Amino acid sequence: MSSIKNIQAKIDQMEKLKKEIEATKKNINSALGETLIKDLNLDYEELSSKKEISKIVKKIKESLPNDFSKNQGKSSNEANIDSEQKKNIHNSHQQSNNHSNY
């Protein structure tokens, strides 16, 4: 019986963690939205429907660089270094492939 109680306790703990995760996600969504609205000087009247919100989100996405999501959390300098490293690795692979063809 003890093992059943342990399993139930772990299930209860998992449920509690799931609720905490959902609450954290809601807080992040709220804070992100509030910050974007404030920093982009968006008018709440323009955000009164999902359709209008979708239009604005689409405009924001279109104005971001293509690799924005890959570089989240990195400074632009780190992102540039990563990009340069990838180019160098690609070039060195091409050179080694060219030499192996001789």
C-alpha positions as CSV (number, residue, x, y, z in Angstrom):
1,M,0.0,0.0,0.0
2,S,2.9,2.3,0.7
3,S,4.0,2.3,-2.9
4,I,0.5,3.3,-4.1
5,K,0.6,6.2,-1.7
6,N,4.0,7.2,-3.0
7,I,2.8,7.0,-6.6
8,Q,-0.3,9.1,-5.7
9,A,1.9,11.7,-4.0
10,K,4.1,11.9,-7.1
11,I,1.0,12.3,-9.3
12,D,-0.3,15.1,-7.0
13,Q,3.1,16.7,-7.1
14,M,3.1,16.6,-11.0
15,E,-0.4,18.1,-11.1
16,K,0.8,20.9,-8.8
17,L,3.8,21.5,-11.0
18,K,1.6,21.6,-14.2
19,K,-0.5,24.3,-12.5
20,E,2.5,26.3,-11.6
21,I,3.9,26.1,-15.1
22,E,0.5,27.3,-16.6
23,A,0.4,30.2,-14.1
24,T,4.0,31.1,-15.0
25,K,3.1,31.0,-18.8
26,K,0.1,33.3,-18.2
27,N,2.3,35.7,-16.3
28,I,4.9,35.7,-19.1
29,N,2.2,36.2,-21.7
30,S,0.7,39.1,-19.8
31,A,4.1,40.8,-19.1
32,L,5.3,40.3,-22.7
33,G,2.0,41.7,-24.1
34,E,2.1,44.6,-21.7
35,T,5.7,45.4,-22.5
36,L,5.1,45.2,-26.3
37,I,2.1,47.4,-26.1
38,K,3.9,50.0,-24.0
39,D,7.2,50.0,-25.8
40,L,5.6,50.0,-29.3
41,N,3.2,52.7,-28.2
42,L,0.3,50.6,-29.5
43,D,-3.3,51.9,-29.0
44,Y,-5.6,49.6,-27.1
45,E,-8.4,50.6,-29.4
46,E,-6.4,49.0,-32.2
47,L,-6.1,45.8,-30.2
48,S,-9.8,45.4,-29.5
49,S,-10.2,42.2,-31.6
50,K,-8.3,39.1,-32.4
51,K,-8.2,40.0,-36.0
52,E,-6.6,43.4,-35.3
53,I,-4.1,41.7,-32.9
54,S,-3.2,39.2,-35.6
55,K,-2.5,42.0,-38.1
56,I,-0.2,43.7,-35.7
57,V,1.6,40.5,-34.8
58,K,2.1,39.8,-38.4
59,K,3.6,43.2,-39.0
60,I,5.9,42.7,-36.1
61,K,7.0,39.3,-37.3
62,E,7.6,40.6,-40.8
63,S,9.9,43.3,-39.5
64,L,12.1,40.9,-37.5
65,P,15.1,39.2,-39.0
66,N,14.6,35.7,-40.3
67,D,16.8,34.1,-37.7
68,F,15.3,36.0,-34.8
69,S,13.9,33.0,-33.0
70,K,17.3,31.2,-33.3
71,N,19.1,34.1,-31.7
72,Q,16.7,34.8,-28.9
73,G,18.6,35.4,-25.6
74,K,21.8,36.1,-27.4
75,S,23.3,39.5,-27.8
76,S,23.6,40.7,-31.4
77,N,27.3,40.4,-31.1
78,E,27.0,36.7,-30.0
79,A,24.6,36.1,-32.9
80,N,27.0,37.6,-35.4
81,I,29.9,35.5,-34.0
82,D,27.7,32.3,-34.3
83,S,26.9,33.3,-37.9
84,E,30.6,33.8,-38.7
85,Q,31.5,30.5,-37.0
86,K,28.9,28.7,-39.1
87,K,30.3,30.2,-42.3
88,N,33.9,29.3,-41.3
89,I,32.9,25.7,-40.6
90,H,31.0,25.5,-43.9
91,N,33.9,26.9,-45.8
92,S,36.4,24.6,-44.2
93,H,34.2,21.6,-45.0
94,Q,34.0,22.7,-48.6
95,Q,37.7,23.1,-48.8
96,S,38.4,19.6,-47.3
97,N,35.9,18.2,-49.7
98,N,37.6,19.9,-52.6
99,H,41.0,18.5,-51.5
100,S,39.7,15.0,-51.2
101,N,38.5,15.1,-54.8
102,Y,42.2,15.4,-56.0
